[in-house]
Amino acid sequence: MIRNLLLSGGPVHDFDATSATIAAVLATADGDGDGDGDGDGDGVTIDTTIVTEPADALAHLRAAAVDLTQRWNLLTVNALRWRMEADRYADQRDAFAFTLAPDDGELIETFVRGGGGLLALHTAVICFDAEAHWHALTGASWNWDRSSHPPVGEVDVEVTDAGRRHPITVGIDPFRIVDEVYGGLDEADDFEPLLTTTRDGRAHPLLWARTVGDGHVVTDLLGHGVESVGHPTHRTILRRAAAWTTGSHA
């Protein structure tokens, strides 16, 4: 049994719906999210607990650090929480503003380095204002002066050479999905994209996987809505990503 702690919630996106779909996809034992038993995945059972406040997620991680019976195998972030300092967010601050303190970021990094998995989905790269530990884990962060995205629409997803060899994306064909493509992120130099899409004449990374200490991190920029999370190919990728981050892949 894989225990997954999923942080959900925030403005603009339908996080209740996407997080519920993510939990259902990861719970599907055959690994591809369609329940057909074709074995496309590792077959592990993933039990997800959803929380909607970052403070609650951090409390769970702190409790697990001192009591191994409360240990989590995977932290999934499908949320949009940051300081919201710009005037245009004033009416949403009370509901959603959050600051990740350095010791909070260190707690998450310690969880991963100790062997925990991290699955950072879509808006996770906007979360926490590029706090240093968080940025180092996810490998990319939103830059409010430069980052952008076009309207939600059809996206053609390509598999890179590295993606053709990686357990998460091996055997995946190029596919089309309705989603929101981020560009102009502050990207680390040490990740190799597994999936990309071409926009404005350049390839934008959509998915990458990294080893951090004894743990594993997957950052997946897809997942704006239920249509994306429920896409058959994306379901397979999500399930494989959760398995890979927790060391339960074949």
MOHURA-V727549 format. One record per backbone hydrogen bond with DSSP energy under -1.0 kcal/mol. CO is the residue of the C=O (numbers start at 1). NH is the residue of the N-H. Records with the same first field share a line. If there is no record, write none. Layout:
BEGIN
CO = NH  NH
END
This chain:
BEGIN
2 = 47
3 = 73  74
4 = 49
5 = 76
6 = 51
7 = 78
9 = 80
11 = 13
13 = 15
14 = 18
15 = 19
16 = 20
17 = 21
18 = 22
19 = 23
20 = 24
21 = 25
22 = 26
23 = 27
28 = 31
39 = 41
45 = 2
47 = 4
49 = 6
51 = 8
53 = 57
54 = 58
55 = 59
56 = 60
57 = 61
58 = 62
59 = 63
60 = 64
61 = 65
63 = 67
67 = 70
68 = 71
73 = 117
74 = 5
75 = 119
76 = 7
77 = 121
81 = 128
82 = 98
86 = 89
87 = 90
89 = 92
92 = 96
93 = 97
101 = 105
102 = 106
103 = 107
104 = 108
105 = 109
106 = 110
107 = 111
108 = 112
109 = 113
110 = 114
111 = 116
112 = 115
113 = 214
117 = 75
118 = 218
119 = 77
120 = 220
121 = 124
122 = 125
123 = 126  127
125 = 142
128 = 131
131 = 135
132 = 136
133 = 137
134 = 138
135 = 139
139 = 188
141 = 186
143 = 146  147
148 = 183
153 = 179
155 = 177
157 = 175
158 = 196
160 = 164
162 = 165  166
166 = 170
169 = 172
175 = 157
177 = 155
179 = 153
183 = 148
185 = 187
186 = 141
194 = 160
195 = 206  207
196 = 158
197 = 204
199 = 202
202 = 199
204 = 197
206 = 221
207 = 194  195
208 = 219
210 = 217
212 = 215
215 = 212
216 = 118
217 = 210
218 = 120
219 = 208
220 = 122
225 = 229
226 = 230
228 = 231
231 = 235
232 = 236
233 = 237
234 = 238
235 = 239
236 = 240
237 = 241
238 = 242
239 = 243
240 = 244
241 = 245
242 = 246
243 = 248
244 = 247
END
